[in-house]
């Protein structure tokens, strides 16, 4: 079983909304086949277990979120759009280099 990795708002759903798939803040990013919530620690543990079996750099699952933000900005996506996609309350959070 797993965790709710997060919810999607219309602003953050991007391509899904373009594809005509409407989402609400209650829609899960990651869910079990029966629609139940997957706990975040489960996702992190499974990620660590799987990544350890590869020659890939050891990154936390959450690091993928940071990489996604970096790639958005590096590819010219407007910071406001990237911020909304990531669900940040302020653009400054997205642009903070920490």
PEVEN-V645108 format. One record per pair of residues at least 4 apart in sequence whose ideal C-beta (glycine too) atoms are under 6 Angstrom apart, sorted by the first residue. I is the first residue (numbers start at 1). J is the second residue. If there is no record, write none. Layout:
i j
I J
I J
This chain:
i j
1 32
2 32
2 38
2 39
2 42
2 43
3 38
3 39
3 40
3 42
3 43
4 28
4 37
5 29
5 30
5 43
6 29
7 25
8 12
8 13
8 23
8 27
9 25
10 17
11 84
12 85
12 87
13 17
13 23
14 85
16 21
16 23
23 27
30 38
31 35
31 38
32 36
32 38
38 42
43 61
44 61
47 51
47 61
51 56
59 63
69 86
70 74
72 77
72 82
73 82
77 81
77 82
79 83
79 91
79 94
79 95
80 91
82 94
83 88
83 91
83 94
88 93
88 94
